[in-house]
Amino acid sequence: LVKDMYSEVGRPSIDPVILVKLTFIQYTFGIRSMRKTIEEAETNMAYRWFLGYGFHDKVPHFSTFGKN
């Protein structure tokens, strides 16, 4: 829907759906920090499946959610 709006320079973007799904995991399972949520997503295969990541795919860094 908005893929044409992304810049071709700089770092590759992270799909906004992934960011919403990570927040959903955090809220649903009562995880209190995004750092912990990312740690869980790195090792929990159910979370990785929900996010659409394979075994060797990298999940976003927790600082992606940092406040500016």
mmCIF file of the C-alpha atoms, coordinates in Angstrom:
data_MODEL
# 
_entry.id   MODEL 
# 
loop_
_atom_site.group_PDB 
_atom_site.id 
_atom_site.type_symbol 
_atom_site.label_atom_id 
_atom_site.label_alt_id 
_atom_site.label_comp_id 
_atom_site.label_asym_id 
_atom_site.label_entity_id 
_atom_site.label_seq_id 
_atom_site.pdbx_PDB_ins_code 
_atom_site.Cartn_x 
_atom_site.Cartn_y 
_atom_site.Cartn_z 
_atom_site.occupancy 
_atom_site.B_iso_or_equiv 
_atom_site.pdbx_formal_charge 
_atom_site.auth_seq_id 
_atom_site.auth_comp_id 
_atom_site.auth_asym_id 
_atom_site.auth_atom_id 
_atom_site.pdbx_PDB_model_num 
ATOM 1  C CA . LEU A 1 1  ? 0.000  0.000   0.000  1.00 0.00 ? 1  LEU A CA 1 
ATOM 2  C CA . VAL A 1 2  ? 2.742  2.483   0.902  1.00 0.00 ? 2  VAL A CA 1 
ATOM 3  C CA . LYS A 1 3  ? 5.769  0.634   -0.449 1.00 0.00 ? 3  LYS A CA 1 
ATOM 4  C CA . ASP A 1 4  ? 6.257  3.249   -3.199 1.00 0.00 ? 4  ASP A CA 1 
ATOM 5  C CA . MET A 1 5  ? 6.737  5.906   -0.494 1.00 0.00 ? 5  MET A CA 1 
ATOM 6  C CA . TYR A 1 6  ? 9.875  4.295   0.956  1.00 0.00 ? 6  TYR A CA 1 
ATOM 7  C CA . SER A 1 7  ? 13.251 5.805   0.141  1.00 0.00 ? 7  SER A CA 1 
ATOM 8  C CA . GLU A 1 8  ? 15.783 3.758   -1.776 1.00 0.00 ? 8  GLU A CA 1 
ATOM 9  C CA . VAL A 1 9  ? 18.691 5.305   0.147  1.00 0.00 ? 9  VAL A CA 1 
ATOM 10 C CA . GLY A 1 10 ? 19.677 4.595   3.731  1.00 0.00 ? 10 GLY A CA 1 
ATOM 11 C CA . ARG A 1 11 ? 18.907 1.564   5.825  1.00 0.00 ? 11 ARG A CA 1 
ATOM 12 C CA . PRO A 1 12 ? 16.262 -0.890  4.690  1.00 0.00 ? 12 PRO A CA 1 
ATOM 13 C CA . SER A 1 13 ? 12.925 -0.213  6.341  1.00 0.00 ? 13 SER A CA 1 
ATOM 14 C CA . ILE A 1 14 ? 11.139 -2.568  8.704  1.00 0.00 ? 14 ILE A CA 1 
ATOM 15 C CA . ASP A 1 15 ? 7.638  -3.600  7.717  1.00 0.00 ? 15 ASP A CA 1 
ATOM 16 C CA . PRO A 1 16 ? 5.179  -1.669  9.929  1.00 0.00 ? 16 PRO A CA 1 
ATOM 17 C CA . VAL A 1 17 ? 3.106  -4.853  10.302 1.00 0.00 ? 17 VAL A CA 1 
ATOM 18 C CA . ILE A 1 18 ? 6.070  -6.475  12.083 1.00 0.00 ? 18 ILE A CA 1 
ATOM 19 C CA . LEU A 1 19 ? 6.294  -3.533  14.487 1.00 0.00 ? 19 LEU A CA 1 
ATOM 20 C CA . VAL A 1 20 ? 2.579  -3.767  15.293 1.00 0.00 ? 20 VAL A CA 1 
ATOM 21 C CA . LYS A 1 21 ? 2.840  -7.538  15.769 1.00 0.00 ? 21 LYS A CA 1 
ATOM 22 C CA . LEU A 1 22 ? 5.755  -7.112  18.191 1.00 0.00 ? 22 LEU A CA 1 
ATOM 23 C CA . THR A 1 23 ? 3.728  -4.601  20.194 1.00 0.00 ? 23 THR A CA 1 
ATOM 24 C CA . PHE A 1 24 ? 0.796  -7.044  20.133 1.00 0.00 ? 24 PHE A CA 1 
ATOM 25 C CA . ILE A 1 25 ? 3.015  -9.822  21.526 1.00 0.00 ? 25 ILE A CA 1 
ATOM 26 C CA . GLN A 1 26 ? 4.276  -7.484  24.243 1.00 0.00 ? 26 GLN A CA 1 
ATOM 27 C CA . TYR A 1 27 ? 0.774  -6.458  25.296 1.00 0.00 ? 27 TYR A CA 1 
ATOM 28 C CA . THR A 1 28 ? -0.818 -9.915  25.035 1.00 0.00 ? 28 THR A CA 1 
ATOM 29 C CA . PHE A 1 29 ? 1.820  -11.695 27.091 1.00 0.00 ? 29 PHE A CA 1 
ATOM 30 C CA . GLY A 1 30 ? 2.408  -8.885  29.589 1.00 0.00 ? 30 GLY A CA 1 
ATOM 31 C CA . ILE A 1 31 ? 6.040  -8.369  28.697 1.00 0.00 ? 31 ILE A CA 1 
ATOM 32 C CA . ARG A 1 32 ? 7.086  -5.101  30.316 1.00 0.00 ? 32 ARG A CA 1 
ATOM 33 C CA . SER A 1 33 ? 9.915  -4.013  28.023 1.00 0.00 ? 33 SER A CA 1 
ATOM 34 C CA . MET A 1 34 ? 10.518 -4.069  24.303 1.00 0.00 ? 34 MET A CA 1 
ATOM 35 C CA . ARG A 1 35 ? 14.043 -5.340  24.938 1.00 0.00 ? 35 ARG A CA 1 
ATOM 36 C CA . LYS A 1 36 ? 12.585 -8.450  26.613 1.00 0.00 ? 36 LYS A CA 1 
ATOM 37 C CA . THR A 1 37 ? 10.000 -8.808  23.835 1.00 0.00 ? 37 THR A CA 1 
ATOM 38 C CA . ILE A 1 38 ? 12.773 -8.828  21.230 1.00 0.00 ? 38 ILE A CA 1 
ATOM 39 C CA . GLU A 1 39 ? 14.782 -11.356 23.265 1.00 0.00 ? 39 GLU A CA 1 
ATOM 40 C CA . GLU A 1 40 ? 11.710 -13.597 23.384 1.00 0.00 ? 40 GLU A CA 1 
ATOM 41 C CA . ALA A 1 41 ? 11.098 -13.169 19.646 1.00 0.00 ? 41 ALA A CA 1 
ATOM 42 C CA . GLU A 1 42 ? 14.690 -14.211 18.933 1.00 0.00 ? 42 GLU A CA 1 
ATOM 43 C CA . THR A 1 43 ? 14.234 -17.590 20.637 1.00 0.00 ? 43 THR A CA 1 
ATOM 44 C CA . ASN A 1 44 ? 10.511 -18.387 20.638 1.00 0.00 ? 44 ASN A CA 1 
ATOM 45 C CA . MET A 1 45 ? 9.542  -20.161 17.416 1.00 0.00 ? 45 MET A CA 1 
ATOM 46 C CA . ALA A 1 46 ? 5.835  -19.434 17.893 1.00 0.00 ? 46 ALA A CA 1 
ATOM 47 C CA . TYR A 1 47 ? 6.600  -15.703 17.998 1.00 0.00 ? 47 TYR A CA 1 
ATOM 48 C CA . ARG A 1 48 ? 8.859  -16.011 14.964 1.00 0.00 ? 48 ARG A CA 1 
ATOM 49 C CA . TRP A 1 49 ? 6.108  -17.818 13.057 1.00 0.00 ? 49 TRP A CA 1 
ATOM 50 C CA . PHE A 1 50 ? 3.575  -15.131 14.033 1.00 0.00 ? 50 PHE A CA 1 
ATOM 51 C CA . LEU A 1 51 ? 5.988  -12.431 12.831 1.00 0.00 ? 51 LEU A CA 1 
ATOM 52 C CA . GLY A 1 52 ? 6.634  -14.294 9.581  1.00 0.00 ? 52 GLY A CA 1 
ATOM 53 C CA . TYR A 1 53 ? 10.316 -14.861 10.303 1.00 0.00 ? 53 TYR A CA 1 
ATOM 54 C CA . GLY A 1 54 ? 12.266 -18.002 9.574  1.00 0.00 ? 54 GLY A CA 1 
ATOM 55 C CA . PHE A 1 55 ? 14.790 -19.604 11.889 1.00 0.00 ? 55 PHE A CA 1 
ATOM 56 C CA . HIS A 1 56 ? 17.749 -17.596 10.563 1.00 0.00 ? 56 HIS A CA 1 
ATOM 57 C CA . ASP A 1 57 ? 15.982 -14.252 9.957  1.00 0.00 ? 57 ASP A CA 1 
ATOM 58 C CA . LYS A 1 58 ? 16.973 -11.369 12.212 1.00 0.00 ? 58 LYS A CA 1 
ATOM 59 C CA . VAL A 1 59 ? 14.306 -9.645  14.267 1.00 0.00 ? 59 VAL A CA 1 
ATOM 60 C CA . PRO A 1 60 ? 14.468 -5.841  14.602 1.00 0.00 ? 60 PRO A CA 1 
ATOM 61 C CA . HIS A 1 61 ? 16.767 -4.375  17.237 1.00 0.00 ? 61 HIS A CA 1 
ATOM 62 C CA . PHE A 1 62 ? 14.958 -3.212  20.371 1.00 0.00 ? 62 PHE A CA 1 
ATOM 63 C CA . SER A 1 63 ? 16.174 0.357   19.806 1.00 0.00 ? 63 SER A CA 1 
ATOM 64 C CA . THR A 1 64 ? 13.881 0.504   16.768 1.00 0.00 ? 64 THR A CA 1 
ATOM 65 C CA . PHE A 1 65 ? 11.175 1.298   19.309 1.00 0.00 ? 65 PHE A CA 1 
ATOM 66 C CA . GLY A 1 66 ? 13.200 3.981   21.123 1.00 0.00 ? 66 GLY A CA 1 
ATOM 67 C CA . LYS A 1 67 ? 11.595 7.298   21.881 1.00 0.00 ? 67 LYS A CA 1 
ATOM 68 C CA . ASN A 1 68 ? 13.044 10.327  20.128 1.00 0.00 ? 68 ASN A CA 1 
# 
